[in-house]
Amino acid sequence: MHNTNFLNGVAAWETTVYQQTAVIVLAVIFLGGAINYFFRKSNHYSMVAWASIKSWLVLAPIMFLFMGLRPPIPIILLTLLAVYGAKVYFKILGMFHKSLFVWICYAGIIGLGVFSQMNNLAIYNEMPMVVLGLSCLVPLVQRDYKNMIQYISLTLLGFIFLGWSFMHLGLILNFEDGLYQVMYLITLTEFCDNTNLAISRYFKGPKILSEFNTKRTWLSTLFSIVLTMILAYVMRHLLPDRSEKYWLAAGLIASFGGVIGDLVMSVLRRDAGVKIVGTFILGRGDFLQRMDRLIFVAPIYYFVMLGLS
């Protein structure tokens, strides 16, 4: 499954499909933002949903602009996003002063960007071992052993989640119509999360792991998944194959994988005692809260699509 246009260096903005997709998705976002604007002060959940949509009113046009440029701009953008996510991760854990570990993680993520652009899966999958090996050398270089097991472990964990996992989006770019599939996944995961928050007030009942997340209930999550599946069906033209197995797989992965990614990172935040580091453009939360849903979605989608092709 290779995206011939992407590999040949053709800008997506030069295609009618990408232009139409951008117009449709942006129109939906702005329409939802306009509707939510009038209800933003009605309750806490509406305010949270408005904060999230508000950030995407800014980010979505920027994302479509840069992702539509000629290669390797899209993969460079994804790499920069992964590096910034890692930066937030290290700040949450209070590890930012451990610069050698931080820079090893950054360098590893850049390497992932290079090898995903080359579509070299073999070396891509060797990068976690490279990062682990380099991290193990840090105590020897600094002649210090205190807390080094924790630092090495957390560095590798951050690289796996925010580098290796997230950068599977770069590998997906190499699929047939890969760019559209990346946009498809991002749209579905964000839609599922925002819908869940917006309707949580109206769907009472047991919370999903209330120790980690106090907003989402089982009912609101299930209903948001149903709505996401409907959106996956409506937007299935972005997939190379419109048959049921493709859009069903994509919708389910974006829905369930996104929820799991959000909960896993909530565990990390609560253990570290840090909820938010900075803000994400104009909206709620920080940058990591907006990309954490993709850390499971991207690799699962990649390997499922390989199996279906």
C-alpha positions as CSV (number, residue, x, y, z in Angstrom):
1,M,0.0,0.0,0.0
2,H,2.1,2.9,-1.2
3,N,0.9,6.5,-1.8
4,T,2.4,7.2,-5.2
5,N,1.6,10.9,-5.1
6,F,3.2,11.3,-1.7
7,L,6.3,9.4,-2.6
8,N,6.7,11.4,-5.9
9,G,6.6,14.7,-4.0
10,V,3.2,16.0,-5.2
11,A,1.6,18.5,-2.8
12,A,-1.8,17.4,-1.6
13,W,-3.1,20.9,-2.1
14,E,-2.8,20.4,-5.8
15,T,-5.5,17.7,-5.7
16,T,-9.2,18.4,-5.8
17,V,-10.0,15.7,-3.2
18,Y,-7.8,17.3,-0.6
19,Q,-9.3,20.7,-1.2
20,Q,-12.8,19.3,-0.9
21,T,-11.8,17.4,2.2
22,A,-10.4,20.5,3.8
23,V,-13.5,22.6,3.0
24,I,-15.8,19.9,4.4
25,V,-13.9,19.2,7.6
26,L,-13.3,22.9,8.3
27,A,-16.9,23.7,7.6
28,V,-18.1,21.1,10.1
29,I,-15.6,22.4,12.8
30,F,-16.7,26.0,12.3
31,L,-20.4,25.1,12.3
32,G,-19.9,23.1,15.5
33,G,-18.0,26.0,17.0
34,A,-20.7,28.4,16.1
35,I,-23.4,26.3,17.7
36,N,-21.4,25.6,20.8
37,Y,-20.5,29.3,21.1
38,F,-24.1,30.1,22.0
39,F,-24.3,27.4,24.7
40,R,-20.8,27.8,26.1
41,K,-22.0,29.4,29.3
42,S,-25.0,27.1,30.0
43,N,-22.9,24.6,32.0
44,H,-19.4,23.4,32.8
45,Y,-19.4,20.7,30.2
46,S,-20.4,23.2,27.5
47,M,-17.6,25.5,28.6
48,V,-15.1,22.6,28.4
49,A,-16.3,21.6,24.9
50,W,-16.1,25.2,23.7
51,A,-12.6,25.5,25.0
52,S,-11.6,22.4,23.0
53,I,-13.4,23.4,19.8
54,K,-12.0,26.9,20.1
55,S,-8.4,25.5,19.9
56,W,-9.3,23.5,16.8
57,L,-10.7,26.6,15.1
58,V,-7.1,27.8,15.0
59,L,-5.2,24.5,14.7
60,A,-7.3,22.8,12.0
61,P,-6.6,25.4,9.2
62,I,-2.9,25.4,10.1
63,M,-2.8,21.6,10.1
64,F,-4.5,21.3,6.7
65,L,-2.2,24.0,5.3
66,F,1.1,22.3,6.3
67,M,-0.1,18.7,5.8
68,G,-1.1,19.7,2.2
69,L,2.4,20.9,1.3
70,R,4.9,18.9,-0.7
71,P,6.9,16.1,1.1
72,P,8.8,16.0,3.3
73,I,6.9,18.9,5.0
74,P,4.1,16.6,6.4
75,I,6.6,14.2,8.1
76,I,8.6,17.2,9.4
77,L,5.4,18.6,10.9
78,L,4.6,15.3,12.6
79,T,8.2,15.0,13.9
80,L,8.1,18.5,15.4
81,L,4.7,17.7,17.1
82,A,6.2,14.5,18.5
83,V,9.3,16.4,19.9
84,Y,7.0,19.0,21.4
85,G,4.9,16.3,23.0
86,A,8.0,14.7,24.5
87,K,9.0,18.1,25.9
88,V,5.7,18.4,27.7
89,Y,6.1,14.8,28.9
90,F,9.5,15.6,30.5
91,K,8.2,18.7,32.1
92,I,5.3,16.8,33.7
93,L,7.8,14.3,35.2
94,G,10.2,17.0,36.3
95,M,12.9,15.5,34.1
96,F,13.6,18.5,31.9
97,H,16.8,19.3,33.9
98,K,18.2,15.9,32.8
99,S,19.2,17.3,29.5
100,L,21.1,14.2,28.1
101,F,18.0,12.0,28.5
102,V,15.8,14.6,26.9
103,W,18.1,15.2,23.9
104,I,18.5,11.4,23.4
105,C,14.7,11.1,23.2
106,Y,14.5,14.1,20.8
107,A,17.3,12.6,18.6
108,G,15.5,9.3,18.5
109,I,12.2,10.9,17.4
110,I,14.0,12.8,14.6
111,G,15.5,9.4,13.6
112,L,11.9,8.0,13.5
113,G,10.9,10.9,11.2
114,V,13.8,10.1,8.8
115,F,13.1,6.4,8.6
116,S,9.4,6.8,8.3
117,Q,9.9,9.1,5.4
118,M,12.2,6.4,3.9
119,N,9.5,3.8,4.7
120,N,12.3,1.8,6.4
121,L,10.3,-0.2,8.9
122,A,13.2,-2.4,9.9
123,I,15.4,0.4,11.2
124,Y,12.3,2.3,12.5
125,N,11.6,-0.6,14.8
126,E,15.2,-0.8,16.0
127,M,15.1,2.8,17.3
128,P,13.8,1.9,20.8
129,M,16.8,-0.3,21.3
130,V,19.1,2.6,20.2
131,V,17.4,5.0,22.6
132,L,17.7,2.5,25.4
133,G,21.3,1.8,24.7
134,L,22.2,5.5,24.6
135,S,20.2,6.2,27.8
136,C,22.1,3.4,29.6
137,L,25.4,5.2,28.8
138,V,24.3,8.4,30.5
139,P,25.1,7.2,34.0
140,L,28.6,6.2,32.8
141,V,29.2,9.5,31.1
142,Q,28.0,11.5,34.2
143,R,29.5,9.1,36.7
144,D,26.3,9.1,38.7
145,Y,24.0,6.3,39.6
146,K,21.3,8.0,41.7
147,N,17.8,7.5,40.3
148,M,19.3,6.5,37.0
149,I,17.0,3.4,36.7
150,Q,14.0,5.7,36.9
151,Y,15.4,8.2,34.4
152,I,16.3,5.5,31.9
153,S,12.9,3.8,32.2
154,L,10.9,7.1,31.9
155,T,13.0,8.2,28.9
156,L,12.3,4.9,27.1
157,L,8.6,5.1,28.0
158,G,8.3,8.6,26.7
159,F,10.1,7.6,23.5
160,I,7.9,4.6,22.9
161,F,4.6,6.6,23.5
162,L,5.4,10.0,22.0
163,G,7.9,8.9,19.5
164,W,7.6,5.3,18.2
165,S,3.8,5.0,18.7
166,F,2.8,8.5,17.6
167,M,5.2,8.5,14.6
168,H,3.3,5.6,13.1
169,L,1.3,8.4,11.6
170,G,4.4,9.0,9.5
171,L,4.4,5.4,8.4
172,I,0.8,5.7,7.5
173,L,1.7,8.5,5.1
174,N,3.3,5.8,3.0
175,F,0.0,4.0,2.5
176,E,-2.1,4.5,-0.5
177,D,-3.9,7.9,0.1
178,G,-1.9,7.9,3.4
179,L,-2.2,11.6,4.0
180,Y,-6.0,11.3,3.9
181,Q,-5.9,8.4,6.3
182,V,-3.9,10.4,8.8
183,M,-6.3,13.3,8.6
184,Y,-9.2,10.8,8.9
185,L,-7.7,9.4,12.1
186,I,-7.0,12.8,13.7
187,T,-10.5,14.0,12.9
188,L,-12.2,10.9,14.3
189,T,-10.2,10.8,17.6
190,E,-10.8,14.5,18.2
191,F,-14.5,14.2,17.4
192,C,-14.9,11.2,19.7
193,D,-13.3,13.0,22.6
194,N,-15.0,16.4,22.1
195,T,-18.4,14.7,21.7
196,N,-17.8,12.6,24.9
197,L,-17.1,15.8,26.9
198,A,-20.1,17.7,25.4
199,I,-22.7,15.0,26.2
200,S,-21.3,13.8,29.6
201,R,-23.7,16.0,31.5
202,Y,-26.7,14.4,29.8
203,F,-25.5,10.8,30.3
204,K,-25.3,10.1,34.0
205,G,-24.1,6.8,35.5
206,P,-20.9,5.1,36.5
207,K,-17.7,6.9,35.4
208,I,-14.9,5.2,33.4
209,L,-12.2,4.6,36.0
210,S,-13.2,7.6,38.1
211,E,-9.8,7.5,39.9
212,F,-8.2,8.8,36.7
213,N,-11.0,10.7,34.9
214,T,-14.0,12.2,36.6
215,K,-15.8,13.5,33.5
216,R,-16.5,10.6,31.1
217,T,-19.3,8.1,31.9
218,W,-19.8,4.7,30.3
219,L,-23.0,5.9,28.7
220,S,-21.5,9.1,27.3
221,T,-18.4,7.2,26.0
222,L,-20.6,4.5,24.3
223,F,-22.8,7.2,22.7
224,S,-19.8,9.2,21.5
225,I,-18.4,6.0,19.9
226,V,-21.6,5.5,18.1
227,L,-21.5,9.0,16.7
228,T,-17.9,8.6,15.8
229,M,-18.7,5.4,13.8
230,I,-21.4,7.4,11.9
231,L,-18.8,10.0,11.1
232,A,-16.3,7.3,10.0
233,Y,-19.0,6.0,7.6
234,V,-19.7,9.5,6.2
235,M,-15.9,10.2,5.7
236,R,-15.0,6.8,4.4
237,H,-14.1,8.3,1.0
238,L,-10.8,9.3,2.6
239,L,-9.9,5.6,2.8
240,P,-8.4,3.7,-0.2
241,D,-11.2,1.1,0.1
242,R,-14.7,2.1,1.1
243,S,-15.8,-1.4,2.1
244,E,-17.2,-2.0,5.6
245,K,-14.1,-3.6,7.0
246,Y,-11.9,-0.5,6.4
247,W,-14.1,2.2,7.8
248,L,-15.4,0.0,10.7
249,A,-11.8,-0.9,11.7
250,A,-10.7,2.8,11.5
251,G,-13.7,4.0,13.4
252,L,-13.4,1.5,16.2
253,I,-9.6,1.9,16.5
254,A,-10.0,5.8,16.7
255,S,-12.8,5.5,19.3
256,F,-11.5,2.8,21.7
257,G,-7.8,3.5,21.1
258,G,-8.3,7.2,21.8
259,V,-10.1,6.5,25.1
260,I,-7.3,4.1,26.2
261,G,-4.5,6.5,25.3
262,D,-6.2,9.3,27.2
263,L,-6.7,7.2,30.3
264,V,-3.1,5.8,30.3
265,M,-1.7,9.3,30.1
266,S,-4.1,10.4,32.9
267,V,-2.4,7.7,35.1
268,L,1.0,9.2,34.4
269,R,-0.2,12.8,35.2
270,R,-1.9,11.8,38.4
271,D,1.2,9.8,39.6
272,A,3.4,12.8,38.8
273,G,0.9,15.1,40.5
274,V,0.8,17.5,37.5
275,K,-2.4,18.0,35.6
276,I,-1.5,20.6,32.9
277,V,1.8,22.1,31.6
278,G,1.0,25.3,29.8
279,T,-2.0,25.6,27.5
280,F,-2.8,24.3,24.0
281,I,-3.2,27.4,21.8
282,L,-6.6,28.8,22.9
283,G,-8.2,25.7,24.4
284,R,-8.4,23.4,27.3
285,G,-5.4,21.4,28.6
286,D,-1.9,21.2,27.3
287,F,-0.5,19.9,24.0
288,L,0.0,16.4,25.4
289,Q,-3.6,16.1,26.2
290,R,-4.4,16.6,22.6
291,M,-2.0,14.0,21.1
292,D,-2.2,11.3,23.8
293,R,-5.2,9.7,22.1
294,L,-3.1,8.9,19.1
295,I,-0.4,7.0,20.9
296,F,-2.5,3.8,20.7
297,V,-4.6,4.7,17.6
298,A,-1.6,5.2,15.2
299,P,0.3,1.9,15.7
300,I,-2.9,-0.2,16.0
301,Y,-4.4,1.3,12.8
302,Y,-1.1,0.9,11.0
303,F,-0.8,-2.9,11.6
304,V,-4.5,-3.5,11.2
305,M,-4.5,-1.8,7.8
306,L,-1.4,-3.9,6.8
307,G,-3.3,-7.0,7.7
308,L,-6.4,-5.9,5.8
309,S,-4.5,-4.9,2.6
